[in-house]
Amino acid sequence: QMHLAESGGGLVQSGGSLRLSCAASGRAFSINTFAWYRQAAGVQRELVASISSLGSTNYVDSVKGRFTISRDNANNSVSLQMNSLKPEETAVYYCYAKAWSSGYSNYWGQGTQVTVSS
């Protein structure tokens, strides 16, 4: 079983920055895709950004130019640099990994709260 542990959430003022990190631990897995999702109260969870094993990235339109996802394959970790944060981006942010063991499986972190004050 693989585990994902997020860190870096917190409270920031509108226009501020935060960096989220997520480290995978447990059995040796080949991680195909890392991603960050977020879920605000009463809203469906949405994909914020993803990165493939080769470094190809994808962002939801609303964060393009402000957020940057990166990964460290040697350490099985992923980060999300968030700049110019907006109050409407207040949410619980979840780390996600699609990893290969004896087949592909999906893994989720426990989530980290990001609160952007106006």
ChimeraX attribute file (.defattr): number of C-alpha atoms within 10 A of each C-alpha:
attribute: neighborCount
match mode: 1-to-1
recipient: residues
	/A:1	10
	/A:2	16
	/A:3	15
	/A:4	21
	/A:5	17
	/A:6	23
	/A:7	16
	/A:8	16
	/A:9	18
	/A:10	14
	/A:11	15
	/A:12	18
	/A:13	14
	/A:14	17
	/A:15	14
	/A:16	14
	/A:17	17
	/A:18	19
	/A:19	16
	/A:20	21
	/A:21	22
	/A:22	26
	/A:23	18
	/A:24	23
	/A:25	15
	/A:26	9
	/A:27	10
	/A:28	13
	/A:29	17
	/A:30	15
	/A:31	20
	/A:32	16
	/A:33	21
	/A:34	27
	/A:35	26
	/A:36	26
	/A:37	18
	/A:38	22
	/A:39	19
	/A:40	16
	/A:41	9
	/A:42	6
	/A:43	9
	/A:44	9
	/A:45	15
	/A:46	14
	/A:47	17
	/A:48	22
	/A:49	22
	/A:50	25
	/A:51	20
	/A:52	17
	/A:53	14
	/A:54	10
	/A:55	15
	/A:56	11
	/A:57	16
	/A:58	16
	/A:59	18
	/A:60	12
	/A:61	9
	/A:62	10
	/A:63	16
	/A:64	12
	/A:65	11
	/A:66	12
	/A:67	20
	/A:68	18
	/A:69	24
	/A:70	20
	/A:71	23
	/A:72	12
	/A:73	14
	/A:74	6
	/A:75	10
	/A:76	18
	/A:77	21
	/A:78	25
	/A:79	22
	/A:80	22
	/A:81	15
	/A:82	18
	/A:83	17
	/A:84	14
	/A:85	23
	/A:86	17
	/A:87	15
	/A:88	12
	/A:89	18
	/A:90	20
	/A:91	21
	/A:92	18
	/A:93	26
	/A:94	25
	/A:95	29
	/A:96	24
	/A:97	29
	/A:98	17
	/A:99	19
	/A:100	15
	/A:101	13
	/A:102	7
	/A:103	6
	/A:104	14
	/A:105	14
	/A:106	13
	/A:107	16
	/A:108	19
	/A:109	18
	/A:110	13
	/A:111	22
	/A:112	20
	/A:113	19
	/A:114	22
	/A:115	20
	/A:116	21
	/A:117	16
	/A:118	11
